[in-house]
Amino acid sequence: MPVVEKVLEILEDNRGRSVSGNKIAQSLGVTRSAIWKAVTRLREDGYSVSAVTNRGYRLNDDNDMINEPAINAFLKTESLGRSIDIFKTIDSTNDFAKSRAHLGAEHGALIVADHQTAGKGRMGKRFHSPGRSGIYMSVIVRPKFSVEYAMAITSCTAVAVAEAIENVTGLSCGVKWVNDIYCNGKKLCGILTEASIGVEQGGLDYVVIGIGLNVSNAVFPRDLENIATSLRLETGKKFSRAQLIAEILNCLEKRLEEIPTHGYIDEYRRRSIFIGHDIIIRKNNAATKAKCLDIDNLGKLLVKYEDGTEAAISSGTVELAD
Ligand code: BTN
């Protein structure tokens, strides 16, 4: 591990407290000037590190940089997030994760970025991904279950993300079928899962689960300001992105195990903002009104159209009619 990363680990473990440069140098077996260089490099990378005479260096509390030690401090998983790649800027963490998965990246590998230049949403849409504001993360999973459960991974992730948000912030969120987390009528988080089917085994080779969560955004571009929100706008508070990432993985690992038994689905139903409401289903340039009756065990939306016919919907865009 490079000295700069080791220094960061020590400062992160002592966040908010000063650690003497001498002590750090001794424990790493390097000179004090090497520690000074590492601190300079961390500052260039955007970390706020104070140097106090006779006391040493301190990683200030207001830092919300995403780094491995900070994630590991909250991570309780066995496999998710045990390999982590963090980028300052990337086009799309999902695209990078797919290329890594093709090359054989292991189950649970995590790719995170502070900023995305081409963040992707469902249906070819862009996902607004400014730096220092949100979480843009992709997890590679290699499921043992069959292709019919692919859709369940998105709904299961929605449950896990909603739970993680609640655990860390106390904010209660709903799920807008199939992949959005909502709070007070606005979108807080989107999920994009992309799967690759193994031709030989006929099952899922890998699935990339992409999660975009608005954390500290104070403003949104004009086209999003009435439909998007952030944890900061909803609570007036700041939260650690690293802690949220770790808690999302903690919740996701548990919930993914429940897919074959549909164990997560009751919680998905409970959080659904559609069940019992009139909705509009948009598909192939047509908009159809229906009532949402329920969600089945595979995450399909069970609806009743105005002509009385019923259907199970697995694709399209749906919104509340009222
Ligand atoms: C949606 O809102 O339709 C889904 C948004 C998914 C955004 C996340 S951000 C991390 C990952 N990388 C991407 O390019 N997209 C997903």
Residues whose N, C-alpha, C, O or C-beta is under 5 A from the ligand:
A	BS01	BTN	S92 T93 N94 A118 G119 K120 G121 R122 F127 I135 Y136 M137 G190 I191 L192 G210 I211 G212
